[in-house]
Amino acid sequence: MFTKKNTSKFRPLIDGVVMRPLVYEEKTLMCEFKLQKGHVLPGHAHPYEQTGYLVSGKMKFRIGATWYHAETGDSWCIPENVEHEVKILEDSVVIEVFSPVRPDYLP
């Protein structure tokens, strides 16, 4: 699949977080997220490996038991079924890849 200048609309996930799928195939899915300052993605785990890149903003990010101060240009990879959470310190934009594909994030 090739996507040129994705124009799909963002959809809300939880309060302060919207997302849109960018491109996907059989084994991976790439999404763009916009996160609003002051909101929290509560601790959760899922059966998807999650690889991300912070395009802009700042977040406090917990993967397992370790907290990280994420800033523009930082990246991460979270193994499947590992609990993680995010505190959004500034309005942020994140690109993430999920494997296998998350059906709930498909268009």
Summary of the structure (lengths in Angstrom):
residues: 107
radius of gyration: 13.1
end to end distance: 13.5
largest distance: 38.6
contacts: 289
relative contact order: 0.29
helix: 3%
strand: 57%
